[in-house]
Amino acid sequence: MNIYSFLSIGYDLLDKIWLSEKGNDPRRVIESILPNEKCKVLDMCCGTFTNGLSIARKNPNNLVVGLDRSKPMLREGKRKVIREGLNNVKLLCRDATDTRLKEGSFDYIIIGLVLHECDPDLTNKILKEAHRLLKRDGSLIILEWEKQSSIYRRIKYAPLYLAEVMCNPGYFTEFYKADKKEFFKGYGFETSLSISCNYTVVMKLKKNLEA
Ligand SMILES: C[S@@+](CC[C@H](N)C(=O)[O-])C[C@H]1O[C@@H](n2cnc3c(N)ncnc32)[C@H](O)[C@@H]1O
């Protein structure tokens, strides 16, 4: 049993309290990046499937695969998919480091709010798998926490910051403060777009084919 067995019920409060406040909601920004074309999207470590759900709803031509190793988180995602009657979605309970999915089979891969809680070994394995699964001209979309400049936001983000520091000692602060463009370069990705959102940043990355 891991922490997401408990967090699955209340997890979506994250969006209600922080991400969807007045300003750039990162979920809407991600949605706007993906075109309604016939293409395959992987929501890797999808949790309760918030990113994948809004994409599947907006883009009926996309096939959206949600993958997570936590059954309770996936159960919440499945509930939402059934409630909305979406038929362009597939949910898989698997580990992101060993997905058993076909190489080069996705046009878009989303990794949202995951890497800050991964130790360097897990980060390496997840990003290697994303690199393997992404088509040559595919895009990796990253959603991550970003340092806040406004005092109001620093105060409102403080409980989350403390929770992350306590749950992921050592690597959370290092990743949070890192130059993200340089960070992803180290894993064979070049940043083509970076949009500041509520408490977070949304990045679009391409495979560096010369690396
Ligand atoms: C903070 S949640 C993020 C959920 C969602 N992507 C979002 O944007 O809200 C992190 C999720 O990553 C999943 N996760 C962490 N490591 C994983 C792994 N190795 N394989 C599959 N899922 C993983 C957890 O089970 C959890 O559901």
PDBQT file of the ligand as one rigid body, heavy atoms in Angstrom, charges set to zero:
ROOT
HETATM    1  C1  LIG A 301       0.934  13.463  -7.786  1.00  0.00    +0.000 C 
HETATM    2  S1  LIG A 301       0.168  12.174  -8.700  1.00  0.00    +0.000 S 
HETATM    3  C2  LIG A 301      -0.034  12.959 -10.280  1.00  0.00    +0.000 C 
HETATM    4  C3  LIG A 301      -1.300  12.537 -10.981  1.00  0.00    +0.000 C 
HETATM    5  C4  LIG A 301      -1.616  13.232 -12.292  1.00  0.00    +0.000 C 
HETATM    6  N1  LIG A 301      -0.611  12.949 -13.293  1.00  0.00    +0.000 N 
HETATM    7  C5  LIG A 301      -1.842  14.705 -12.176  1.00  0.00    +0.000 C 
HETATM    8  O1  LIG A 301      -1.379  15.452 -13.057  1.00  0.00    +0.000 OA
HETATM    9  O2  LIG A 301      -2.540  15.145 -11.254  1.00  0.00    +0.000 OA
HETATM   10  C6  LIG A 301       1.496  11.051  -9.019  1.00  0.00    +0.000 C 
HETATM   11  C7  LIG A 301       1.020   9.746  -9.608  1.00  0.00    +0.000 C 
HETATM   12  O3  LIG A 301       2.158   9.068 -10.134  1.00  0.00    +0.000 OA
HETATM   13  C8  LIG A 301       1.952   7.682  -9.937  1.00  0.00    +0.000 C 
HETATM   14  N2  LIG A 301       3.258   7.001 -10.055  1.00  0.00    +0.000 N 
HETATM   15  C9  LIG A 301       4.401   7.262  -9.371  1.00  0.00    +0.000 A 
HETATM   16  N3  LIG A 301       5.390   6.443  -9.769  1.00  0.00    +0.000 NA
HETATM   17  C10 LIG A 301       4.854   5.625 -10.712  1.00  0.00    +0.000 A 
HETATM   18  C11 LIG A 301       5.366   4.549 -11.493  1.00  0.00    +0.000 A 
HETATM   19  N4  LIG A 301       6.646   4.150 -11.366  1.00  0.00    +0.000 N 
HETATM   20  N5  LIG A 301       4.540   3.933 -12.362  1.00  0.00    +0.000 NA
HETATM   21  C12 LIG A 301       3.245   4.331 -12.494  1.00  0.00    +0.000 A 
HETATM   22  N6  LIG A 301       2.698   5.327 -11.765  1.00  0.00    +0.000 NA
HETATM   23  C13 LIG A 301       3.489   5.982 -10.891  1.00  0.00    +0.000 A 
HETATM   24  C14 LIG A 301       1.325   7.593  -8.561  1.00  0.00    +0.000 C 
HETATM   25  O4  LIG A 301       0.667   6.353  -8.369  1.00  0.00    +0.000 OA
HETATM   26  C15 LIG A 301       0.361   8.792  -8.616  1.00  0.00    +0.000 C 
HETATM   27  O5  LIG A 301      -0.914   8.419  -9.064  1.00  0.00    +0.000 OA
ENDROOT
TORSDOF 0
